[in-house]
Amino acid sequence: MTPVQTSPSHLRRALRVVLMATSAALAMGLALSLFVTGPAAPVAAALLWTGLALLTAIPVLNVVGVLIDEWRSDDRRFAAAAIAVLVLLAYTTAAKLGLVARLLAGLGYGTG
């Protein structure tokens, strides 16, 4: 088999594992949050946040997989599109976290 053929199968397996971990973390976090109180409550919240973080990572991993596959197949147009999507995802995430606003304020482009 060529590397182009083996890469997607490894990526699919890895994404299945991430999806199973996401499902497990969300299910356990939800179950714990319904039944556990006191000092164990932060564990439930941590599991829920971990599950949500993994859930948002799955599309990013898919785009990275597309980028790798298209780069290996010498289709630079689709590889460039995948890079553009990754840049947009990074910008959106940074903007939602307030990093872009802080960077612009540090550069002197802040509000008044």
Backbone as CSV, one residue per row, in Angstrom:
resi,resn,N_x,N_y,N_z,CA_x,CA_y,CA_z,C_x,C_y,C_z
1,MET,0.834,-1.197,0.000,0.000,0.000,0.000,0.865,1.242,0.000
2,THR,0.370,2.263,-0.628,1.095,3.526,-0.657,0.754,4.341,0.580
3,PRO,1.601,5.299,0.948,1.308,6.118,2.122,-0.001,6.873,2.009
4,VAL,-0.402,7.229,0.784,-1.659,7.957,0.607,-2.834,7.069,1.022
5,GLN,-2.730,5.757,0.775,-3.819,4.857,1.124,-3.821,4.511,2.611
6,THR,-2.649,4.451,3.238,-2.616,4.083,4.653,-2.948,5.253,5.561
7,SER,-2.643,6.481,5.135,-2.886,7.647,5.966,-4.360,7.822,6.343
8,PRO,-5.297,7.725,5.394,-6.697,7.906,5.779,-7.186,6.844,6.760
9,SER,-6.707,5.598,6.626,-7.180,4.568,7.541,-6.679,4.839,8.953
10,HIS,-5.436,5.311,9.083,-4.924,5.660,10.407,-5.678,6.860,10.972
11,LEU,-5.946,7.814,10.117,-6.680,8.990,10.560,-8.104,8.626,10.967
12,ARG,-8.753,7.782,10.194,-10.122,7.368,10.544,-10.146,6.654,11.889
13,ARG,-9.160,5.777,12.112,-9.093,5.081,13.406,-8.881,6.075,14.537
14,ALA,-7.982,7.021,14.335,-7.725,8.014,15.378,-8.962,8.864,15.645
15,LEU,-9.670,9.239,14.588,-10.885,10.039,14.782,-11.975,9.238,15.476
16,ARG,-12.049,7.935,15.202,-13.015,7.087,15.927,-12.691,7.047,17.408
17,VAL,-11.406,6.944,17.731,-10.994,6.930,19.136,-11.333,8.255,19.797
18,VAL,-11.080,9.365,19.106,-11.412,10.680,19.655,-12.925,10.810,19.843
19,LEU,-13.697,10.306,18.890,-15.153,10.363,19.019,-15.642,9.518,20.191
20,MET,-15.058,8.340,20.375,-15.440,7.510,21.519,-15.054,8.179,22.833
21,ALA,-13.871,8.793,22.883,-13.452,9.500,24.091,-14.367,10.695,24.363
22,THR,-14.771,11.382,23.310,-15.706,12.501,23.454,-17.025,12.030,24.038
23,SER,-17.560,10.959,23.465,-18.836,10.423,23.947,-18.730,9.971,25.396
24,ALA,-17.640,9.305,25.725,-17.457,8.820,27.099,-17.330,9.986,28.081
25,ALA,-16.549,10.990,27.717,-16.365,12.130,28.616,-17.674,12.887,28.816
26,LEU,-18.416,13.111,27.742,-19.699,13.816,27.875,-20.702,13.003,28.684
27,ALA,-20.784,11.703,28.425,-21.730,10.852,29.152,-21.379,10.776,30.640
28,MET,-20.116,10.558,30.939,-19.710,10.476,32.347,-19.875,11.824,33.047
29,GLY,-19.524,12.905,32.360,-19.695,14.222,32.963,-21.149,14.541,33.243
30,LEU,-22.023,14.188,32.293,-23.455,14.428,32.498,-23.996,13.567,33.629
31,ALA,-23.633,12.286,33.632,-24.103,11.384,34.695,-23.614,11.857,36.058
32,LEU,-22.347,12.210,36.149,-21.825,12.681,37.430,-22.472,13.984,37.866
33,SER,-22.722,14.891,36.924,-23.325,16.165,37.301,-24.751,15.998,37.806
34,LEU,-25.428,14.932,37.363,-26.792,14.688,37.830,-26.838,14.041,39.209
35,PHE,-25.819,13.255,39.545,-25.883,12.452,40.761,-24.862,12.817,41.822
36,VAL,-23.874,13.615,41.515,-22.794,13.878,42.458,-22.816,15.345,42.864
37,THR,-22.635,15.573,44.151,-22.517,16.934,44.661,-21.289,17.001,45.559
38,GLY,-21.003,18.164,46.036,-19.879,18.322,46.958,-18.551,18.409,46.233
39,PRO,-17.511,17.836,46.854,-16.165,17.979,46.306,-15.974,17.291,44.945
40,ALA,-16.822,16.343,44.608,-16.679,15.639,43.331,-17.343,16.390,42.174
41,ALA,-18.086,17.444,42.455,-18.777,18.188,41.400,-17.821,18.796,40.366
42,PRO,-16.645,19.306,40.769,-15.728,19.831,39.742,-15.234,18.761,38.763
43,VAL,-15.221,17.519,39.195,-14.812,16.436,38.291,-15.836,16.306,37.161
44,ALA,-17.109,16.397,37.502,-18.157,16.327,36.484,-18.025,17.476,35.495
45,ALA,-17.782,18.662,36.000,-17.616,19.823,35.118,-16.384,19.664,34.233
46,ALA,-15.306,19.141,34.812,-14.083,18.942,34.023,-14.312,17.920,32.917
47,LEU,-15.051,16.866,33.204,-15.351,15.871,32.171,-16.209,16.469,31.063
48,LEU,-17.192,17.277,31.435,-18.027,17.922,30.424,-17.206,18.861,29.550
49,TRP,-16.345,19.667,30.155,-15.516,20.589,29.372,-14.519,19.836,28.496
50,THR,-13.992,18.730,29.015,-13.089,17.908,28.205,-13.827,17.337,27.002
51,GLY,-15.035,16.837,27.220,-15.840,16.306,26.124,-16.157,17.365,25.087
52,LEU,-16.479,18.565,25.542,-16.768,19.655,24.606,-15.524,20.072,23.824
53,ALA,-14.382,20.093,24.490,-13.133,20.432,23.797,-12.806,19.384,22.732
54,LEU,-12.982,18.115,23.077,-12.745,17.057,22.095,-13.740,17.158,20.946
55,LEU,-14.971,17.522,21.259,-15.988,17.656,20.223,-15.624,18.754,19.218
56,THR,-15.039,19.823,19.708,-14.626,20.881,18.788,-13.334,20.536,18.057
57,ALA,-12.552,19.619,18.593,-11.292,19.232,17.945,-11.515,18.307,16.746
58,ILE,-12.616,17.594,16.718,-12.855,16.618,15.644,-12.874,17.271,14.259
59,PRO,-13.601,18.366,14.028,-13.551,18.993,12.699,-12.157,19.490,12.330
60,VAL,-11.424,20.001,13.301,-10.066,20.469,13.032,-9.192,19.298,12.587
61,LEU,-9.317,18.168,13.272,-8.543,16.981,12.890,-8.935,16.493,11.502
62,ASN,-10.208,16.587,11.166,-10.642,16.220,9.814,-9.986,17.105,8.759
63,VAL,-9.930,18.408,9.010,-9.321,19.323,8.048,-7.813,19.065,7.947
64,VAL,-7.171,18.771,9.066,-5.746,18.433,9.030,-5.531,17.169,8.194
65,GLY,-6.416,16.193,8.351,-6.321,14.979,7.539,-6.472,15.258,6.055
66,VAL,-7.405,16.129,5.712,-7.585,16.517,4.304,-6.336,17.222,3.797
67,LEU,-5.791,18.104,4.601,-4.576,18.816,4.210,-3.432,17.834,3.921
68,ILE,-3.240,16.875,4.802,-2.171,15.883,4.610,-2.410,15.070,3.347
69,ASP,-3.628,14.600,3.163,-3.941,13.782,1.988,-3.765,14.561,0.693
70,GLU,-4.245,15.801,0.662,-4.148,16.592,-0.565,-2.707,17.006,-0.844
71,TRP,-1.945,17.269,0.204,-0.544,17.617,0.007,0.229,16.432,-0.567
72,ARG,-0.050,15.241,-0.046,0.623,14.031,-0.541,0.228,13.695,-1.970
73,SER,-0.994,14.026,-2.338,-1.445,13.727,-3.701,-1.101,14.856,-4.677
74,ASP,-0.332,15.833,-4.219,0.118,16.959,-5.038,-1.017,17.824,-5.576
75,ASP,-2.138,17.842,-4.883,-3.236,18.731,-5.269,-3.158,19.967,-4.374
76,ARG,-2.344,20.918,-4.795,-2.050,22.079,-3.959,-3.243,23.022,-3.798
77,ARG,-4.181,23.009,-4.739,-5.347,23.889,-4.592,-6.187,23.477,-3.392
78,PHE,-6.454,22.182,-3.257,-7.247,21.714,-2.118,-6.446,21.800,-0.817
79,ALA,-5.137,21.614,-0.907,-4.294,21.787,0.274,-4.340,23.240,0.741
80,ALA,-4.299,24.170,-0.205,-4.399,25.587,0.142,-5.769,25.911,0.749
81,ALA,-6.802,25.286,0.227,-8.148,25.493,0.799,-8.199,24.969,2.233
82,ALA,-7.572,23.836,2.479,-7.540,23.288,3.840,-6.760,24.208,4.772
83,ILE,-5.661,24.772,4.280,-4.896,25.726,5.090,-5.750,26.957,5.390
84,ALA,-6.492,27.432,4.399,-7.370,28.591,4.619,-8.432,28.286,5.676
85,VAL,-8.993,27.097,5.633,-9.988,26.709,6.634,-9.354,26.659,8.026
86,LEU,-8.153,26.109,8.123,-7.466,26.061,9.417,-7.157,27.460,9.946
87,VAL,-6.767,28.371,9.049,-6.503,29.755,9.465,-7.794,30.404,9.960
88,LEU,-8.893,30.188,9.246,-10.184,30.746,9.688,-10.619,30.166,11.031
89,LEU,-10.425,28.872,11.221,-10.766,28.257,12.503,-9.903,28.822,13.633
90,ALA,-8.608,28.995,13.366,-7.717,29.559,14.387,-8.109,30.997,14.710
91,TYR,-8.403,31.799,13.684,-8.801,33.186,13.910,-10.107,33.260,14.705
92,THR,-11.082,32.437,14.321,-12.368,32.446,15.018,-12.206,32.048,16.476
93,THR,-11.411,31.020,16.719,-11.177,30.580,18.095,-10.474,31.676,18.888
94,ALA,-9.445,32.283,18.309,-8.729,33.353,19.005,-9.636,34.546,19.257
95,ALA,-10.501,34.866,18.298,-11.420,35.997,18.476,-12.419,35.707,19.588
96,LYS,-12.921,34.493,19.638,-13.885,34.140,20.682,-13.244,34.145,22.064
97,LEU,-11.972,33.817,22.123,-11.263,33.840,23.403,-10.781,35.243,23.781
98,GLY,-10.984,36.203,22.892,-10.586,37.570,23.157,-9.124,37.849,22.856
99,LEU,-8.423,36.909,22.271,-7.001,37.102,22.001,-6.761,38.133,20.911
100,VAL,-7.624,38.170,19.921,-7.452,39.125,18.824,-7.649,40.544,19.347
101,ALA,-8.646,40.761,20.177,-8.910,42.095,20.721,-7.738,42.566,21.584
102,ARG,-7.187,41.643,22.395,-6.041,42.020,23.228,-4.807,42.324,22.379
103,LEU,-4.614,41.565,21.319,-3.477,41.810,20.425,-3.614,43.169,19.752
104,LEU,-4.816,43.455,19.246,-5.037,44.751,18.591,-4.894,45.902,19.574
105,ALA,-5.379,45.715,20.808,-5.230,46.758,21.818,-3.755,46.977,22.154
106,GLY,-2.995,45.912,22.199,-1.567,46.026,22.460,-0.820,46.715,21.339
107,LEU,-1.326,46.618,20.134,-0.715,47.274,18.993,-1.185,48.721,18.829
108,GLY,-2.077,49.165,19.697,-2.542,50.542,19.636,-3.804,50.733,18.842
109,TYR,-4.491,49.642,18.471,-5.730,49.751,17.705,-6.967,49.589,18.588
110,GLY,-6.793,49.696,19.895,-7.915,49.512,20.813,-8.869,50.686,20.770
111,THR,-9.968,50.539,21.466,-10.962,51.604,21.501,-10.492,52.696,22.446
112,GLY,-10.559,53.918,21.989,-10.281,55.135,22.661,-9.438,55.099,23.830
